[in-house]
């Protein structure tokens, strides 16, 4: 845009601002007189706090007759500019603009309105124990929640703007004494290369900066929990917080990070390890059980015990469709019910989910379209897919079951074997921001397995994970020094 200097004529400046904002109805102005000069205060009533304008600008200027405008206005953010073309952008950011007759400078004052909801517990990441506060749609509040937990000058916050037309403010957070500098440079490079008119949500940012956009597996962890973000920051990772959305992005992460929950560390280590293993086994169950059922019924019934063979056979004999059609039909019905339950109001959605599942499940079995074993298999799969604490990996699990079902219908257990082999190879090859996605299994690092499939006691976790390549791998040992100081042992 060509630069236009502020004119000596107040009327010309007013007409220019009106034209640049296309005479928008929420553009307001108010006349003011100071030091014998006529002036105008411009602001957008939808973005600016009019009480602050009255209290911080108009009232001080009317009461004080000596001094400069900069000295009299009590607002924190004040900037003088002579480029008239910058004023419309300043207005749409919530600022107000002061112009005076005969002065070739404009004054930008920060008076943006602040409408935000109160801090509440995240709906999608509830815990039994631990903190019950969550991120909201206000960037500064989210930074406050993190800084209150890490009162350390090594915590660095860097601001970015994404979007050419509708600019979205981002904040990149990392621990200066822990994070790998190459990681920060790479994230900075990718964020700087974003060229879009608008980035509506963190999902846009994630797709624009992730390494493998065609992979089914999520490579960036979304969270609404400040304690979870802080835990990853202290491991040497970086966190992206977006203004206007309660989700923070954590990167780089591994496959196993999506199965970890703050509850694992708020419970005793045996209970936490047990629950984590349940989550990982649920992932395997949701992915494999429908495919295994199709392969066994269609190709390998001899695997089943003799008593069970007759039970399953009597149920599937009256079904006119092959097992793959049964499975696809039930899975699609389940996804439709799930989506309907999400979109409907909460009170109605729960009723639709329960009643719809019971009525449709019973009806399709009685009509002979689906066998009873298939209903059990699909129900077990559905329950298992919702166990993961991350919605992204839960969705990937459900989608992953479809190609495995098709392979099992075509080739039986051999098809499943080749499908699993392909998935395992893909996981081993996948990288995100220079980190092996399947670490610490591939490449194998024994010490990091203490907090992977199970969670060892806190006092034994004396090293940070190796996958983000932190500056300091060793951290202060979680001491049980009181055992050595016990007088009874002397």
C-alpha positions as CSV (number, residue, x, y, z in Angstrom):
1,X,0.0,0.0,0.0
2,X,1.3,3.4,-0.9
3,X,2.2,5.6,2.0
4,X,0.1,8.7,2.6
5,X,1.3,11.4,5.1
6,X,-1.0,12.9,7.7
7,X,-2.4,16.1,6.3
8,X,-2.6,19.5,8.0
9,X,-6.3,19.5,7.2
10,X,-8.4,17.6,9.8
11,X,-11.2,17.2,7.3
12,X,-9.0,15.5,4.7
13,X,-7.6,13.1,7.3
14,X,-11.2,12.3,8.3
15,X,-12.3,11.6,4.8
16,X,-9.2,9.4,4.1
17,X,-9.9,7.2,7.2
18,X,-13.6,6.9,6.3
19,X,-12.7,5.9,2.7
20,X,-10.2,3.3,3.9
21,X,-12.7,1.7,6.2
22,X,-15.5,2.0,3.5
23,X,-17.7,4.2,5.7
24,X,-18.2,1.3,8.1
25,X,-21.1,2.0,10.5
26,X,-19.2,1.1,13.6
27,X,-16.5,3.8,12.9
28,X,-17.2,6.6,15.3
29,X,-15.4,9.9,16.1
30,X,-15.7,12.6,18.7
31,X,-14.6,16.2,18.5
32,X,-12.2,17.5,21.2
33,X,-10.4,20.8,21.8
34,X,-7.0,21.1,23.4
35,X,-4.6,24.0,23.5
36,X,-6.8,26.0,21.1
37,X,-6.6,23.2,18.5
38,X,-9.6,21.3,17.1
39,X,-9.2,17.5,17.2
40,X,-11.0,14.3,16.4
41,X,-10.8,10.9,18.2
42,X,-11.6,8.0,15.9
43,X,-12.4,4.5,17.1
44,X,-14.4,1.4,16.2
45,X,-17.1,1.0,18.8
46,X,-17.2,-2.8,18.2
47,X,-13.5,-3.1,19.2
48,X,-12.6,-0.2,21.5
49,X,-13.5,0.3,25.2
50,X,-15.4,3.5,25.2
51,X,-15.2,3.9,29.0
52,X,-11.4,3.8,28.7
53,X,-11.5,6.4,26.0
54,X,-13.6,8.7,28.2
55,X,-11.5,8.0,31.4
56,X,-8.0,7.9,29.9
57,X,-8.1,10.4,27.0
58,X,-11.1,12.7,26.9
59,X,-11.4,13.5,30.6
60,X,-7.6,14.2,31.2
61,X,-7.5,16.5,28.1
62,X,-10.6,18.4,29.2
63,X,-9.3,18.9,32.8
64,X,-5.7,19.7,32.0
65,X,-4.8,22.7,29.8
66,X,-1.0,22.7,30.1
67,X,1.5,20.2,28.7
68,X,1.6,17.9,25.7
69,X,-0.9,15.3,24.8
70,X,1.5,12.4,25.5
71,X,2.1,13.7,29.0
72,X,-1.6,14.1,29.8
73,X,-3.1,10.9,28.4
74,X,-2.9,8.2,31.1
75,X,-3.0,5.2,28.8
76,X,-0.1,2.8,28.7
77,X,0.3,2.3,25.0
78,X,0.9,5.5,23.0
79,X,2.5,5.8,19.6
80,X,3.1,8.8,17.3
81,X,3.1,8.2,13.5
82,X,3.0,10.4,10.4
83,X,1.8,7.7,8.0
84,X,-1.9,8.1,7.4
85,X,-2.1,4.7,5.7
86,X,-1.4,2.9,9.0
87,X,-4.3,4.3,10.8
88,X,-7.0,2.0,9.5
89,X,-5.0,-1.1,10.6
90,X,-4.5,0.5,14.0
91,X,-8.3,1.1,14.3
92,X,-9.2,-2.5,13.5
93,X,-6.8,-3.7,16.3
94,X,-9.0,-1.9,18.8
95,X,-6.9,1.3,19.2
96,X,-8.2,4.8,18.9
97,X,-6.6,7.6,16.8
98,X,-6.2,11.3,17.7
99,X,-5.8,13.9,15.0
100,X,-5.4,17.6,15.4
101,X,-5.9,20.5,13.0
102,X,-2.6,21.8,11.6
103,X,-0.4,18.9,13.0
104,X,1.1,16.4,10.6
105,X,1.2,13.6,13.2
106,X,-1.4,11.1,14.5
107,X,-1.5,9.6,18.0
108,X,-2.4,5.9,18.4
109,X,-3.7,5.0,21.9
110,X,-4.3,1.4,23.0
111,X,-7.9,1.2,24.3
112,X,-8.9,-2.3,23.0
113,X,-12.0,-3.8,24.6
114,X,-11.4,-7.0,26.5
115,X,-14.3,-9.5,26.4
116,X,-13.4,-12.9,27.8
117,X,-15.0,-15.7,29.6
118,X,-13.8,-16.8,33.1
119,X,-11.2,-19.5,33.6
120,X,-12.9,-22.9,33.8
121,X,-12.0,-26.6,33.7
122,X,-11.4,-28.0,30.2
123,X,-14.4,-30.0,29.0
124,X,-12.4,-32.4,26.8
125,X,-9.5,-33.1,29.2
126,X,-11.1,-33.6,32.6
127,X,-9.0,-35.2,35.4
128,X,-9.8,-36.8,38.7
129,X,-7.0,-35.1,40.5
130,X,-4.9,-32.1,39.7
131,X,-5.6,-28.6,38.6
132,X,-9.0,-27.7,37.3
133,X,-8.2,-24.6,35.3
134,X,-7.9,-24.5,31.6
135,X,-7.0,-22.2,28.7
136,X,-9.5,-19.8,27.4
137,X,-9.8,-17.7,24.2
138,X,-7.7,-14.8,25.5
139,X,-4.0,-15.0,24.8
140,X,-2.7,-12.9,27.7
141,X,-4.8,-14.9,30.2
142,X,-3.3,-18.2,28.8
143,X,0.2,-16.8,29.1
144,X,-0.6,-15.8,32.7
145,X,-1.7,-19.4,33.5
146,X,1.7,-20.7,32.2
147,X,3.9,-18.0,33.8
148,X,2.2,-18.5,37.2
149,X,3.4,-22.1,37.1
150,X,6.9,-21.3,35.7
151,X,8.1,-18.2,37.6
152,X,11.5,-18.4,35.8
153,X,13.2,-15.7,33.7
154,X,14.3,-18.5,31.3
155,X,10.7,-18.8,30.1
156,X,10.7,-16.9,26.7
157,X,7.6,-15.7,24.9
158,X,7.8,-14.6,21.3
159,X,4.9,-13.1,19.4
160,X,4.0,-13.8,15.8
161,X,1.2,-12.8,13.5
162,X,-0.3,-15.2,11.0
163,X,-2.7,-14.3,8.2
164,X,-2.4,-11.5,5.6
165,X,-6.0,-10.1,5.9
166,X,-7.4,-11.4,9.2
167,X,-4.3,-11.4,11.4
168,X,-4.1,-14.0,14.2
169,X,-1.7,-13.3,17.1
170,X,0.4,-16.3,18.2
171,X,2.8,-16.8,21.1
172,X,5.7,-19.2,21.0
173,X,6.9,-20.3,24.4
174,X,10.0,-22.2,25.4
175,X,12.6,-22.6,28.2
176,X,15.8,-20.8,27.0
177,X,18.0,-23.0,29.2
178,X,16.4,-26.3,28.0
179,X,15.2,-26.0,24.4
180,X,17.2,-27.1,21.4
181,X,18.1,-23.8,19.5
182,X,17.7,-25.7,16.2
183,X,14.1,-26.5,17.1
184,X,13.3,-22.9,17.8
185,X,14.9,-21.8,14.5
186,X,12.9,-24.4,12.6
187,X,9.6,-23.4,14.2
188,X,10.4,-19.8,13.6
189,X,11.1,-20.5,9.9
190,X,7.9,-22.4,9.4
191,X,5.7,-19.8,11.2
192,X,7.4,-17.1,9.1
193,X,6.6,-18.8,5.9
194,X,2.8,-19.0,6.4
195,X,1.1,-17.0,3.7
196,X,-2.7,-17.1,4.0
197,X,-5.4,-14.5,4.2
198,X,-6.6,-15.9,7.5
199,X,-5.7,-18.7,10.0
200,X,-9.0,-19.3,11.8
201,X,-7.8,-21.9,14.4
202,X,-4.7,-23.7,15.7
203,X,-5.8,-26.5,13.3
204,X,-4.8,-24.3,10.4
205,X,-1.4,-23.6,12.0
206,X,-0.8,-27.3,12.7
207,X,-1.5,-28.3,9.1
208,X,0.7,-25.6,7.8
209,X,3.8,-26.4,9.8
210,X,3.7,-30.2,10.4
211,X,6.1,-32.4,8.5
212,X,3.8,-35.1,7.1
213,X,0.3,-33.6,6.3
214,X,-0.8,-36.8,4.6
215,X,-0.1,-39.1,7.5
216,X,-3.1,-40.4,9.5
217,X,-1.3,-39.9,12.8
218,X,-1.3,-36.5,14.5
219,X,2.1,-35.0,14.9
220,X,1.3,-32.0,17.1
221,X,-0.4,-32.4,20.5
222,X,-3.4,-30.2,21.2
223,X,-4.2,-29.4,24.9
224,X,-6.4,-27.1,26.9
225,X,-4.6,-27.8,30.1
226,X,-1.9,-25.4,31.4
227,X,-0.3,-28.0,33.6
228,X,0.2,-30.3,30.6
229,X,1.7,-27.5,28.6
230,X,4.1,-26.7,31.4
231,X,5.2,-30.3,31.8
232,X,6.2,-30.4,28.1
233,X,7.9,-27.0,28.4
234,X,10.1,-28.4,31.2
235,X,11.1,-31.3,29.0
236,X,12.5,-28.9,26.4
237,X,9.6,-28.7,24.0
238,X,7.9,-25.6,22.6
239,X,4.3,-24.5,23.0
240,X,2.2,-22.4,20.6
241,X,-0.7,-20.4,22.0
242,X,-3.2,-18.8,19.7
243,X,-5.3,-15.8,20.5
244,X,-9.0,-16.6,20.1
245,X,-8.8,-20.4,20.8
246,X,-8.3,-22.3,24.0
247,X,-6.1,-25.0,22.5
248,X,-2.3,-24.8,22.8
249,X,0.0,-26.7,20.4
250,X,2.8,-28.8,21.8
251,X,5.7,-29.9,19.6
252,X,7.6,-32.0,18.9
253,X,5.8,-35.0,20.4
254,X,6.0,-38.7,20.0
255,X,3.3,-41.3,19.4
256,X,3.2,-42.2,23.1
257,X,2.6,-38.6,24.2
258,X,-1.0,-38.9,23.0
259,X,-1.7,-41.7,25.5
260,X,-0.3,-39.8,28.5
261,X,-2.6,-37.9,30.9
262,X,-1.9,-35.6,33.9
263,X,-3.8,-38.3,36.0
264,X,-0.9,-40.7,35.4
265,X,1.3,-38.4,37.6
266,X,-1.3,-37.4,40.1
267,X,-2.0,-41.1,41.0
268,X,0.4,-43.6,42.6
269,X,2.8,-45.0,40.0
270,X,1.3,-48.5,40.0
271,X,-2.2,-47.2,39.3
272,X,-0.9,-44.7,36.8
273,X,1.0,-47.5,34.9
274,X,-2.0,-49.7,34.9
275,X,-4.3,-47.1,33.4
276,X,-1.7,-46.2,30.8
277,X,-1.4,-49.8,29.7
278,X,-5.2,-50.0,29.5
279,X,-5.1,-47.0,27.1
280,X,-2.4,-48.6,24.9
281,X,-4.3,-51.9,24.8
282,X,-7.5,-50.1,24.0
283,X,-5.7,-48.6,20.9
284,X,-4.8,-52.1,19.8
285,X,-8.3,-53.4,20.5
286,X,-10.0,-50.6,18.6
287,X,-7.7,-51.0,15.6
288,X,-7.6,-54.8,15.4
289,X,-10.7,-56.4,16.8
290,X,-13.1,-55.8,13.9
291,X,-10.5,-56.9,11.4
292,X,-9.6,-60.1,13.4
293,X,-13.3,-61.0,13.7
294,X,-13.8,-60.7,9.9
295,X,-10.6,-62.7,9.2
296,X,-11.5,-65.5,11.6
297,X,-15.2,-65.8,10.5
298,X,-14.4,-65.6,6.8
299,X,-11.0,-67.4,6.6
300,X,-9.9,-69.1,9.8
301,X,-12.9,-70.4,11.8
302,X,-10.7,-73.3,13.0
303,X,-8.9,-70.9,15.4
304,X,-12.1,-70.7,17.6
305,X,-12.9,-73.3,20.2
306,X,-15.3,-75.9,19.0
307,X,-18.1,-74.8,21.3
308,X,-17.8,-71.2,20.2
309,X,-17.7,-72.1,16.5
310,X,-21.3,-73.4,16.7
311,X,-22.5,-70.3,18.6
312,X,-21.0,-67.9,16.1
313,X,-22.0,-70.0,13.1
314,X,-25.7,-70.1,14.2
315,X,-25.7,-66.3,14.5
316,X,-24.1,-65.5,11.2
317,X,-25.9,-68.1,9.1
318,X,-29.1,-66.0,9.0
319,X,-27.3,-62.8,7.9
320,X,-27.4,-62.4,4.1
321,X,-24.3,-60.2,4.0
322,X,-20.6,-61.1,4.4
323,X,-18.9,-60.0,7.6
324,X,-17.1,-57.0,6.0
325,X,-20.5,-55.5,5.0
326,X,-21.8,-56.0,8.6
327,X,-18.8,-54.3,10.0
328,X,-18.8,-51.3,7.7
329,X,-22.6,-50.9,8.2
330,X,-22.3,-50.9,12.0
331,X,-19.2,-48.7,12.0
332,X,-20.8,-46.1,9.8
333,X,-24.0,-46.1,11.9
334,X,-21.9,-45.6,15.0
335,X,-20.0,-42.7,13.5
336,X,-23.3,-41.1,12.4
337,X,-24.7,-41.4,15.9
338,X,-21.5,-40.0,17.4
339,X,-21.6,-37.0,15.1
340,X,-25.3,-36.4,15.8
341,X,-24.7,-36.5,19.5
342,X,-22.0,-33.9,19.2
343,X,-24.0,-31.5,17.1
344,X,-27.2,-31.7,19.1
345,X,-27.7,-29.8,22.4
346,X,-26.0,-31.7,25.3
347,X,-29.3,-32.8,26.9
348,X,-30.7,-34.1,23.7
349,X,-27.4,-35.4,22.4
350,X,-27.0,-37.9,25.2
351,X,-30.5,-39.2,24.8
352,X,-30.1,-39.6,21.0
353,X,-26.8,-41.5,21.5
354,X,-28.2,-44.0,24.0
355,X,-31.7,-44.5,22.6
356,X,-30.4,-44.5,19.0
357,X,-27.7,-47.0,19.7
358,X,-30.1,-49.4,21.6
359,X,-33.0,-49.1,19.1
360,X,-30.9,-49.3,16.0
361,X,-28.6,-52.1,17.3
362,X,-31.6,-54.2,18.4
363,X,-33.5,-53.5,15.2
364,X,-30.7,-54.5,12.8
365,X,-30.1,-57.7,14.7
366,X,-33.8,-58.7,14.8
367,X,-34.1,-57.8,11.1
368,X,-31.2,-60.2,10.3
369,X,-28.9,-57.6,8.8
370,X,-26.2,-58.0,11.5
371,X,-25.3,-60.8,13.8
372,X,-25.0,-60.6,17.6
373,X,-21.2,-61.2,17.7
374,X,-20.7,-58.3,15.3
375,X,-22.7,-55.9,17.5
376,X,-20.5,-57.0,20.5
377,X,-17.3,-56.4,18.4
378,X,-18.4,-53.0,17.2
379,X,-19.5,-51.9,20.7
380,X,-16.1,-53.0,22.2
381,X,-14.3,-51.2,19.4
382,X,-16.3,-48.0,20.0
383,X,-15.6,-48.0,23.7
384,X,-11.9,-48.7,23.2
385,X,-11.5,-45.9,20.7
386,X,-12.7,-43.3,23.3
387,X,-10.3,-44.3,26.0
388,X,-7.4,-42.3,24.6
389,X,-7.1,-38.8,26.3
390,X,-6.4,-37.1,23.0
391,X,-9.2,-36.6,20.5
392,X,-6.8,-36.6,17.6
393,X,-5.4,-40.0,18.2
394,X,-8.9,-41.3,19.0
395,X,-10.1,-40.2,15.6
396,X,-7.0,-41.7,13.9
397,X,-7.7,-45.0,15.7
398,X,-11.2,-45.3,14.3
399,X,-10.2,-44.4,10.8
400,X,-7.3,-46.9,10.9
401,X,-9.7,-49.7,11.5
402,X,-11.3,-49.4,8.1
403,X,-8.3,-50.3,5.8
404,X,-7.5,-53.2,8.2
405,X,-11.0,-54.5,7.9
406,X,-10.8,-54.4,4.1
407,X,-7.5,-56.2,4.1
408,X,-8.8,-58.9,6.4
409,X,-11.9,-59.4,4.2
410,X,-9.6,-59.8,1.1
411,X,-6.7,-61.8,2.5
412,X,-7.5,-62.9,6.1
413,X,-4.8,-62.8,8.7
414,X,-2.2,-62.4,6.1
415,X,-3.8,-59.1,5.0
416,X,-3.9,-58.0,8.7
417,X,-0.2,-58.9,9.1
418,X,0.8,-56.9,6.0
419,X,-1.3,-54.0,7.1
420,X,0.3,-53.9,10.6
421,X,3.7,-54.2,9.0
422,X,3.0,-51.2,6.8
423,X,1.7,-49.2,9.9
424,X,4.8,-50.1,11.9
425,X,7.2,-49.1,9.1
426,X,5.3,-45.8,8.7
427,X,5.6,-45.1,12.4
428,X,9.3,-45.9,12.4
429,X,10.0,-43.6,9.4
430,X,7.8,-40.7,10.6
431,X,9.6,-37.6,11.9
432,X,8.3,-34.4,13.3
433,X,10.6,-31.4,13.7
434,X,13.6,-33.6,13.6
435,X,12.3,-36.0,16.3
436,X,11.6,-39.7,15.7
437,X,7.8,-40.1,16.0
438,X,8.0,-43.6,17.4
439,X,10.7,-42.8,20.0
440,X,11.8,-44.2,22.4
441,X,10.9,-47.6,20.7
442,X,12.6,-46.6,17.4
443,X,15.3,-45.7,17.9
444,X,15.4,-47.7,21.0
445,X,16.4,-45.8,24.2
446,X,16.0,-47.9,27.3
447,X,16.0,-45.1,29.8
448,X,13.1,-43.3,28.2
449,X,11.0,-46.4,28.5
450,X,10.5,-45.5,32.1
451,X,7.7,-43.2,31.1
452,X,6.3,-44.8,28.0
453,X,4.3,-48.0,28.3
454,X,4.3,-47.6,32.1
455,X,5.2,-44.8,34.5
456,X,8.0,-45.5,36.9
457,X,8.1,-43.8,40.3
458,X,8.7,-40.1,40.2
459,X,12.0,-40.3,42.1
460,X,13.4,-42.6,39.4
461,X,12.6,-40.2,36.5
462,X,15.9,-38.3,36.8
463,X,16.4,-37.7,33.1
464,X,14.4,-35.7,30.6
465,X,13.1,-37.5,27.4
466,X,15.8,-37.5,24.7
467,X,13.4,-37.0,21.7
468,X,13.3,-33.2,21.8
469,X,17.1,-33.0,22.2
470,X,17.1,-30.7,25.2
471,X,20.2,-28.8,26.3
472,X,20.3,-30.5,29.7
473,X,19.3,-34.1,29.7
474,X,19.8,-34.7,33.4
475,X,17.5,-32.9,35.8
476,X,17.8,-32.6,39.6
477,X,17.3,-36.0,41.1
478,X,13.9,-36.5,42.8
479,X,15.4,-37.1,46.2
480,X,14.3,-39.5,48.9
481,X,17.1,-38.2,51.1
482,X,15.0,-38.5,54.2
483,X,15.7,-42.3,54.1
484,X,19.4,-41.6,54.5
485,X,18.8,-39.1,57.3
486,X,16.6,-41.6,59.3
487,X,18.2,-41.8,62.8
488,X,16.9,-45.3,63.2
489,X,19.3,-46.6,60.5
490,X,22.4,-45.5,62.4
